[in-house]
Amino acid sequence: MNCLSCGQDANYKFKVLEIRTLHVRDLPGDKRIQGLGEFKDYAICTNCAHRYLNAVVADHRKEWRQYLIFGGILLSGVVVSCLFWSEGPFRLVGLAAIVCGILGLISKLQEVNTQRQAYRSLSLDRQLEKAAYEYMLTIAPHKQNLDDLTYIPVNEETLQLKNGDLMILYKLLPAIAVEAYNRLHQ
């Protein structure tokens, strides 16, 4: 089987169950219509898994855009607060932007540190396998026509889950969680 990203021979093979979700807007609110798709086989090579692992653990390129956005919000809040200190509404807008920028930076830093710690607690083989799976999720198709596509991995950990666990972890509707449980255990 070839790598989903580069087309080379792949070492990490994943079987996943496709979940199709259609979001319908209605007067009382948004509704979700879900259905199960097919079982799909995807694969990622070791080189792509290494690159993704390096990007997550050591390289910060992926997060710099968000850091810059929150930093820009923080800086604009400082500028607006300083320029319009005597104007009540503008001062509040500036102070709110400062708070949003600081909270956004802190939450992103915590998210990145949590992800790094989760990777560092695993052995190198498990790190590469996890990185390959996460990379596969980022490059696998996310849309088909109007449906949003998500995936449930078919592995030992998923097979041990109950209906309610599947429903919570993968945001499934109750009937779809039961059907997914039955299809996973066939």
N, C-alpha and C positions, 0 to 999 in steps of 0.2 A: 504494500500500500504506500502511496506517495504522500509527502507532506502537503498539507493544505495551503501552506504559505509559499514554499519555494519549489516544491515538486520533487525533491530528493527522496531517497528511501527513508521511511520514517521508523523510529524506534518506539514511539509512544502512540499506541492505538487506543481510541476511545469509542465506545458504543454508547449512544445517547438516545433518549426518547424525546421526540419533538413535541412541544406544546404550542398550539396556535391560540392566540388570544386576539379577539376583535373587540375594540373599545367602541361602544355605542353611546352617543350622547342623546339624552332624552330630557324631557321637562323636569322630572324629579331629580335628575342627576345622571352621572355616568354609570353605565352598566358594562359588565364584562361578559362576553360569550367565549367560552373556551372549548377546545376540542383537542384530542390527541392526534398527533401526526404519526409518522412512521419511525421506525428505528433507523438511525443513521450511523454510519461508521466514518470517523474522522481520524486523521493521524497527523502528528507533528514530529519533525526530525530533532535530533539532539542539538544541532546548531541553533535552530530557532528557539528552542527551549532555553539554551544558555543565554542567548541575546535577551530574551524576555526576562529571565531571572536577573541578569545583570542590570537591566533597566529598572526593575522593581527594587532590588536590594541596594545597588550602589549608585546608580545614575538618577538624577533628579529632573531630567528633561521633561518627563510627562507632567510633573507637577508645577513647573515654572510658570506656565500660562495661568494657572489658577492663583499662584502666589502673586503674579503681576496684577491680576484683576483685583484681588482683595487689597493689595498694596495701593492700587490706583483709587479704589473706593476710600481707603483710609486717608490718602493724600488729598483727595478732593474734599473730604469732610473737614480736614484741617484748614484748607484754603477757604472754603465757604464759611466756616466758623470764624476765622480771623477777619475776613472781609466784611461780613455782615453781623458782627458781634452785637451791634446795637439793635438790629432787627430781630424780633423774637422768633417768628416762624422760620426764617432762614438759619438762625443760630441752631434751632432744634433739628433742622434737616442736616446741618453740618455735624452736629453731635451724634445724630443717629447714624450717619455715614461712618463716623469714626468707630462707633461701637460695632457696626456690621463688619467693617474691615478687620478690626481686631479679632472678633469672634470667628470670622471666616478663616483667617490665617491660623488661629489656634486649632480650630477643628480639622483643618487640612493637615497640619503638622501632626496632630494626634492620630489621624487616620493613616498617614504614611508610616509613623513609628509602630503602630499596631500591626500593620501589614509586614513590615520588616521583621518584627519580633516573631511573628507567626512563621515566617520563612526560616529564620535563624534557629528556631527550636527544632527543626527537622534535620534529618541526615541529608547529605548531598543528593542521594538518589531520590528521596521523597521530595526534596526541593525542586529538582528538575521535573519530576512527574507532575507536581502541583503547578509549576510554571507552564508546562506544556498544556495542561488542561485549561488554565486561565487564558493562555494565549489562543487556544483553539476557540474558546468562547468569544474572544474579542474579534476574531476574523471569520467565524462561522456566520452564515446569513442571519440577519436579525428581522428581516421583513420578507413576506411573500404576499404579493398583492396588497390587501389592506390588513392582513394579519401580522401581529407581532409574534416572532418566534423566540421561544426560550427552550432550554434543554435540561433534561434530568439525566445525570450519568447512570449508566447501568454498571454498578460495581458492588463489591461486598458490603460497603457501608450503606449504600442506598437500599439494597435488598433487605437490610435489617430494620429499616424504617417502617412504621405503621402508617395507616391512612392519614391520621391527624398530623403526623410529622411531615409527611409529604405535602400536605395542604399548607402548613405553616412555612416550611422551608422554601417551597417553590411557588408560593402564592397561587395555589390551585383552588378552584371551587370544590365544594364537598363531593359532588357527584363525579367530577373529573379525577379527584384524588383517589376515589374508590376504583375507578376504571384504570387509572395509572398503576395502582397497586396490583390489580389483577393482571395487567399486561406485563408488568415487570416480573411477576412470579410465574409466568407461563413457561 
